[in-house]
Amino acid sequence: MLFDITPKNDVKDLFGREKEINLLKNSIKEPLTVIYGIRRTGKTSLLKSVLNSLETPYIIIDIRELFNESGSIRENEVSIKILNELKKNVKLLQKLKFLFNDMISRINGIEINNFKMNIDTSRRYKLNNILELINEIAFKTSSIFILAVDEAQYLKYGGRRYSNILAWAYDSLKNLHIIITGSEIGMLDDFIDIENPESPLFGRMLNDIKLDHFDRETSYNFLKKGFRELKIRVNDNDINSAVNTLDGIPGWLTYYGYNRAIRKIDNSGSINNVIEYSRKLIDLEIGKLISNSRDRYIAILEAIASGLNNWSSIKSYVAAKTGYISGTILNNHLTKLLKYGFIKKSEDKYSFEDPLLKLRFMSGGK
């Protein structure tokens, strides 16, 4: 169902992403693939749906989930997360059968009985050892294994340890292929940093797949098909009003369709529900970023939302709202907002990636 608000699991439920589906399918044979895209453009749906359509064994780990739990990314937590995902994948365990049992049980603290994995979480597990064993299993079964790392930019909080491990895996583990995704594109670029000679990943080749907003026509057709799928008649004026407000963000369009078709809410109520829901999510997502210098960050976002899109006008607005701000501090705040994907910059003009983020701050950010 197009209006399912959970991540899609089947490629037939992905709309308007035929190019990206083919790119990802073709990139599976390469050691490293990166999927970029701002929040709610469907990265996780693309990842899950394409991997489910293949015979290649895989697991997906969500790094943001780990970060939210502890506020850091400890190697042992990543290792246990991988082991737990392997444990949950009964189909995978059965496919690899006794080879998996024999090899994974080499790791102290793990017992395997009848395809059930028992993990002693009090022990420490080296990530390199786990990846090496998974690679060896894939090699001995003449296959590759996909490790997909969702929201991988949070690995940056572990310093260079994880980019070093990623570079080592790229060079040494030929049967382990890695896919990473990220919504905070600047942060993900900082983590990968393949063009920096001092980066562990410098010079490596990677496949990159970017998920953009839907254009106006695709947004309209997405809603039209979703309503037709559920045998709901919605007039073009209503659909166009939703497209005008939500501006091609697949997640917001899906939530609008869900409200309209499943919850049976009228057009204005459905749009307002999306706006209110987005406000809560945006406040949650941006809350940690602006916990320090909150008033200044809010003033910056208000300035951009009101159309003050160049550096000097933003600086004047922030100074009027919060008092003197140096150019260096303003640059630091703008850079952070850019890296986390809340704003974008083109030809020295700042604007919002997400139309509902702009709407959130147009009427004040308090």
N, C-alpha and C positions, 0 to 999 in steps of 0.2 A: 504494500500500500504506500503510495507516494506521501501521504500525510501522516505516516507513522513517525512520531516524534522521537523515537529511539534510533540509534544508528542503524542503517540498513545492513543487511547480511547477504543480500542476493543482488547480482548485477542487474537483474531485470527490474529492480526497484530503484535503480539509479537513473536519474533523468538529466539529459543534457550533458553527460560526461563521457560520451563515447570515445572522444579523443584521449581523455585521461585514462580510461579503462584500458585501451590498447597500449598506451605508453607504459602503464604499470605492468601489464602482462608481459610486454617485451623486455622490461627492465629486470625481471625476476632472475634472469640468468647472470646478471652483473653483481659484483660484490657489494656495492653501496648505492642505494637510491634514497633521494630526499624528496618528500612531499611537502610543499609549502602552501600556505593559505591562511588568511585571517580566520578568526573564530567563526564558526557556523557556516563555513563554505563546504563542509562535507568530507573532510580529510579522513576521518575515522570510518565513515560509511564506504568511501572508495576503498580504503585499505581492507576492511573486513570482507566486503563483497567480492573483490577480486581474489583475495587469498582463498575464500571459500569456493571459488569457481575452479580452482586448480587442484591437482593431486599432490602438490608439494606440501610436506609437513611444515607447520609453522606454529608459533605462539606470538601473542601480542602482549606487551607490558606497557602500562600507563605510568610514565614517570611523574607527571603532575600529581597523580594520586599519592605516590610515595612522598613527594615534597609537601603536600598538604597535611599528611599525617604527622610528619616530624620536623618540617621546616628545613630539612637538609637532605642530601642524597648520599647515604652511607653505602659503601660497596656491599656490605653484608645484606642490606635490605634489598638491593638490586638482585643479588644472587638468590636470595630466598624467594623473591617475587618470580624469578624465572623458574625456579624449582616448583613453586606452587602452580604456575601455569602449566607446566609439564604434567604435574599431578592431576590437574583437572581435566586434561585432554585424554580421556580414556581411549578414544578412537585412535589417537596417535600412539599411545602405549601399546595397544593391541596390534597395530600395524607393524611396529618395530619389534614387538614380541621379545624373545629372550635375549636378543642382542642388547636391547636397551636395558633390560634388567641386569644383565651381567656387568655392563660397563658403568651404568650410573651408580650401581651399588659399590663401586670402588671408592666413592666419596664417603669419607667417615661421617657418620651421622645420618645416613640415609639407608633405609631398609625397604625392600620391595617384596611383597607377598601377593600373588595372584593379581598382578597388575595394579596393586594399591601401593602407593609410595608413602612411607612415613618419614617425615622430616623433623629432625631434632633442631628446633629453632634457637636453642641456646648455644649451638656451635657456630663457628665462623667458617664461611665458605668463600674461597677465592674465586672471583668472577672468571679469571683466565682459565682456571681448571675446568669450570663448568662449560664454558664455551668450547674449550679444546675437546672435551668428551662428546659434546653434541656434534661437533665437526667430524670426529672419528666415527660416530654412529652413522652419520650421513654418508661418509666415504665408504664404509663397509656395506652399506645398502645401495651403493651406486646412485645416490640421489643428492640433492641439496636440501638444506634446512633453512627456513626463513625465520630470523629473529626480527620482529617489528617492534620498534620503540616509539610509542606515541608521546607527543609533547617532549621531544628529546632535548629541547633547549634547557630544561631544568637540570640536565647533567652538568651544565656549566658551573653549577654551585659546588660541584665536586672538584673544581680546579682542573688541572690538565690530566688527572688520572684517567678520566673516561675517554678523552680524545686520544690519549696514548693507547688505551685498550682497543679503541676502535681502529686506530692505525695498525696495531699489531694483528688484529683479527683480519683486516683487509689484506695484509701482506702474507699471513701465515695460514689462515683457515679457509682453504679454497672451497670447501663444501658448506660453509656457513655464510649466507648472504644476509645483509642487514638492510632494513628499510627504516628510515626515521622520518617522523613527521613533526611539524612545528607550526604553531599559530603566532608565536611571538617571533616574527621573521628575523628581526635584527639580532635578537638573542641567539637564534639558531645559527645565523651567519657567523656570529662571534664564536660559537662553540665549534663549528666546522672549520672556518677560516682557512680554506685550502690554498688561498693565494698568498698567505703570509709564510715566508721562509722559516719562521720560528715555530710555526704550528706543526704538531705531530702529523697532521693530515695533509701537509703541504704537498702539492703535486699529484695527489691521487685523483683519479677520474671518478666522477659520480654522475648518475642520472638524476636530473632534477625535474620535478613535475609540479607545476604551479596551478592551483585552483583559484580562479577569479570569481567575481560576482557573475551572476547571470546577466546577460543584456536584457533590455526591456522585452523583446520578443520572446526570448526563452522563459523569462519570468511569467509572462502572460500564458504561454503554452503549458508551462508546468502547472499553474493553477487550473487551467481549463481541463487538462488531462486528469488531474487529481479529482476534480469534482465529477467529471464524466465517469471515472473509475468507480465512484461511490453512488452514481446515479442521482447526483444532486444538481439541480438547475440553479445557476447563479448568473445574473446578468452581467454584461460586459462593463457597465459603469462601475459596478462593485469591484470587479476584478481589477480594472484600471486604477481605482482609488487605492487598492491594496498595493499594487505594483508601484504607484507613485510614492507611497510612504515607505515601503520596505526595500525598494531600490536594489533588487537582485541578490539579496542575501538568502541563500537557500534555507537556512535554519529558520529565519523569520517567516519566510513564505510558507514553509511547512507548518509552523505553529499557527499561522493565520488559517490555513486550510483545515487544520485539525479543529480549531475553535468553531469554524463555520460549518463544517460537514459532520463532525463527530459530536461536538457539544451543542450543536444547533443554535449557536449564538448569531445574532444579526450582524450585518457588515460592520457598522461603526463599533459595535461591542467587541467584535473579533479583533479589529485593528487596535482598539484601546487595550484589549487584553494582552496583545503582543507587546505594545508599548510599555505596559505596566510590568509584564514579565521580564522584558529586556532591561528595564530600569533596575530591577532587583539583581539580575545577573551582572549587569555592568557595575553596579555598586560593589558587588562581591569581588569581581575580578580586578577592579581598579583600586579597591580599598587598601590592599597591602602596598601597592605602589605609592599611594599618596599619604600613607600613614605619617610620614615625615614631610614637613612643609606642605601640609594639606591645603591651606588657604592659597598658597601660590600655585599649586597644581590646578586647583579648581579655577582660579582666575585665568590661567593659561587656556584651559579648555573652554571657559566661557568666552574668552576673547576670540578664539578660533570659530566657535559656534556662531558668534555674532557677525562673522565676516571679516574680522581683523586678522588677516592671514599672512602678513609679513612680520619679520622679526621686530622692527622698530615699533609698529603699532601694538604688537603683543606686549612688548616691554612697557610701553606707556600705560596700557590698560592695567597690567599687573601692578605697576608702581602706584597707580591711582587707587587700586583696590586694597593693596596689602602693604604699601610703603616701598621704599627704595629696594630695588633688586639689581645686583650687578649683572653685567653681560655674561660673565662666566657662569654664574648660578643659573641664569635663564637658559643658557646653552645646555647645561647639564640636565635641566628638567626637560627641555625639548628633546634632547637625545634619548633620554629614558623613555619618554612617551613614544618616540619613533621606534625604538628597539622592541618595545612590548606590543607594537602593532596597534596602538590606539589612535595614532594620527599618521599621516603620510606627508611627504614633502616633494614638491615638483616645481622646478624653476623658482626656487626660493619662496614658494608659497605653501603654507600649511593648510591641511584640510583633514577631514575625518575619513577613515576607511569604512566605518559602519554608520549608515544614516541615523540609526536610532541612538548611537552614542552622541551624535550632534544634537539630536532632539533632546537628549537627557540634559544637556548643558545650555540649551538655548534660553530656557526660562530660569536659569540660575542653578548652581550645582550644590546648594545646601541640602 
